[in-house]
Amino acid sequence: MNKEDASIFPLVKNEKEILQHQDLTAFILRIRNEQVMLDRDLARLYGVETKVLNQAVKRNIARFPDNFRFQLSKGEFSDLVTNCDRFVTLKHSTTLPYAFTEQGVAMLSAVLKSATAVEVSIRIMEAFISMRRFISQNAGLFQRVELLEKHQRDTEEKIEQVLTRMDELSPAPTTEQLFSTGCVWDAYTFISDLVRSASKRLILIDPYVDERTLLVLDKRAEGVECIVHTRYREQVELDFQRHNQQCAPIQRIQLPQAVHDRYLIVDEEVWLLGASVKDMGRSLCTIILLSFMPDEILKRI
């Protein structure tokens, strides 16, 4: 080792304060099932720039085999930046950091050969020992936590499977439904299910609509075209304009005064509605799936 190696690690002014008060176990990470410290943190403790520390190691590279020092992969580096807030400043770094195992940190003191380096290395080694003792004393707790996490993952997977299966087995809307007076919620959910079932288009023919109608139609899947044939009223026109400024647009087409019945076209199905969507369930009403094709209805309005 040359003289340069022994002189590049001077203590910064606050280094003793760091050694006395900093809990060095906070710098210890677990990567590749090893307890390690990053070159960035070691350089801070030794009071030098990271690249200076790594240059000193390279001049003595034979003393640092892979089980003493290794470079993080891109995936490991990404996980580190994502999960550790104190490394967020490294997010855009193009240089992958090096990790030093306990043996690697011990070798640093042998390479540096200075009282400062020895003092720093001793404190770091004590932190490794403290961490190892903590892990040993709490091994049972860690196993239980890991088991609980595994059970949680298994439970979440089972719940997801059940929900997926429920979606697969959910029955299609019945072809006719009678809603008694006051069954507002039942009627609302039935219409909502019809809207959600559309894969290509929804066409509502309803003389009387308001913002409640638009809220129901917004339950349609992304990409489903929606057209509403209704009568002109200034407030309705304003509702459509404001809705379309923020949400997936719904086209409004003027409905002739002569049209009385309400229809909901879902793809190629035509449903006869016994009441306007906004009033569904307030009084006795029926929803029936008709045998007509959509064009038979649309060409008559």
HUURGI-V555896 format. One record per residue. N is the residue number from 1. RES is the residue in one letter. PHI is phi as a letter, one per 20 degrees, with the letter a starting at -180 (NA if undefined). NEAR is the number of other ideal C-beta (glycine too) atoms within 10 Angstrom. Layout:
n->(N:N)
res->(RES:RES)
phi->(PHI:PHI)
near->(NEAR:NEAR)
This chain:
n->(1:2:3:4:5:6:7:8:9:10:11:12:13:14:15:16:17:18:19:20:21:22:23:24:25:26:27:28:29:30:31:32:33:34:35:36:37:38:39:40:41:42:43:44:45:46:47:48:49:50:51:52:53:54:55:56:57:58:59:60:61:62:63:64:65:66:67:68:69:70:71:72:73:74:75:76:77:78:79:80:81:82:83:84:85:86:87:88:89:90:91:92:93:94:95:96:97:98:99:100:101:102:103:104:105:106:107:108:109:110:111:112:113:114:115:116:117:118:119:120:121:122:123:124:125:126:127:128:129:130:131:132:133:134:135:136:137:138:139:140:141:142:143:144:145:146:147:148:149:150:151:152:153:154:155:156:157:158:159:160:161:162:163:164:165:166:167:168:169:170:171:172:173:174:175:176:177:178:179:180:181:182:183:184:185:186:187:188:189:190:191:192:193:194:195:196:197:198:199:200:201:202:203:204:205:206:207:208:209:210:211:212:213:214:215:216:217:218:219:220:221:222:223:224:225:226:227:228:229:230:231:232:233:234:235:236:237:238:239:240:241:242:243:244:245:246:247:248:249:250:251:252:253:254:255:256:257:258:259:260:261:262:263:264:265:266:267:268:269:270:271:272:273:274:275:276:277:278:279:280:281:282:283:284:285:286:287:288:289:290:291:292:293:294:295:296:297:298:299:300:301)
res->(M:N:K:E:D:A:S:I:F:P:L:V:K:N:E:K:E:I:L:Q:H:Q:D:L:T:A:F:I:L:R:I:R:N:E:Q:V:M:L:D:R:D:L:A:R:L:Y:G:V:E:T:K:V:L:N:Q:A:V:K:R:N:I:A:R:F:P:D:N:F:R:F:Q:L:S:K:G:E:F:S:D:L:V:T:N:C:D:R:F:V:T:L:K:H:S:T:T:L:P:Y:A:F:T:E:Q:G:V:A:M:L:S:A:V:L:K:S:A:T:A:V:E:V:S:I:R:I:M:E:A:F:I:S:M:R:R:F:I:S:Q:N:A:G:L:F:Q:R:V:E:L:L:E:K:H:Q:R:D:T:E:E:K:I:E:Q:V:L:T:R:M:D:E:L:S:P:A:P:T:T:E:Q:L:F:S:T:G:C:V:W:D:A:Y:T:F:I:S:D:L:V:R:S:A:S:K:R:L:I:L:I:D:P:Y:V:D:E:R:T:L:L:V:L:D:K:R:A:E:G:V:E:C:I:V:H:T:R:Y:R:E:Q:V:E:L:D:F:Q:R:H:N:Q:Q:C:A:P:I:Q:R:I:Q:L:P:Q:A:V:H:D:R:Y:L:I:V:D:E:E:V:W:L:L:G:A:S:V:K:D:M:G:R:S:L:C:T:I:I:L:L:S:F:M:P:D:E:I:L:K:R:I)
phi->(NA:e:f:f:f:e:d:e:d:f:f:f:f:e:f:f:f:f:f:f:d:f:f:f:f:f:e:e:d:d:c:l:m:c:e:c:c:e:g:f:f:f:f:f:f:e:m:c:f:g:f:f:f:f:f:f:f:f:f:c:g:f:e:c:f:f:e:d:b:b:e:f:f:f:f:f:f:f:f:f:f:f:e:c:f:f:d:f:f:e:g:d:f:e:d:f:f:d:d:d:f:g:f:f:f:f:f:g:f:f:f:f:l:b:f:f:f:f:f:f:f:f:f:f:f:f:f:f:f:f:f:f:f:f:f:f:f:d:g:f:f:f:f:f:f:f:f:f:f:f:f:f:f:f:f:f:f:f:f:f:f:f:f:f:f:f:f:f:e:f:f:f:g:f:f:b:b:d:d:f:g:n:e:f:f:f:f:f:f:f:f:f:f:f:f:f:f:f:d:c:b:c:c:d:d:b:f:c:c:b:f:f:f:f:f:f:f:f:f:f:f:f:n:e:f:c:c:c:e:b:e:f:b:g:f:f:g:f:f:f:f:f:f:f:f:d:d:g:f:d:e:d:c:f:d:g:f:f:f:d:f:d:c:c:e:d:l:d:d:c:d:e:d:f:b:f:g:f:d:g:n:f:c:g:b:c:d:c:e:e:e:f:e:g:f:f:e:f:f:d:d)
near->(13:7:7:10:18:14:10:18:23:11:19:13:7:10:19:12:10:16:17:8:8:15:9:20:15:11:19:20:18:10:16:11:5:15:18:22:23:22:21:18:22:24:17:18:24:25:19:18:13:17:11:14:24:18:14:20:22:9:14:15:9:6:15:20:13:9:10:18:22:19:14:20:12:8:8:17:18:12:13:19:17:11:9:12:8:12:18:10:10:16:10:7:12:4:12:14:18:21:24:24:22:20:14:24:23:16:20:26:18:13:17:23:12:17:9:17:20:14:15:25:20:13:15:26:15:12:22:20:12:14:18:13:10:11:13:8:9:12:10:8:10:10:10:11:11:10:10:10:10:10:10:10:10:10:10:10:10:10:10:10:10:10:10:10:10:9:8:7:7:10:6:8:18:10:12:11:19:11:22:11:10:12:19:13:10:14:23:16:12:19:24:16:14:23:21:14:17:21:11:11:15:23:21:25:22:22:16:16:26:16:14:15:23:22:14:20:25:13:15:22:12:5:8:19:14:18:16:21:23:23:14:9:12:7:9:19:12:11:19:19:10:12:18:14:8:7:12:14:12:21:12:20:11:9:18:10:8:8:16:6:11:24:20:22:23:23:13:10:18:21:21:17:22:18:19:19:25:16:19:24:20:15:13:13:20:12:23:14:16:15:8:14:12:17:11:11:18:15:7:10:12)
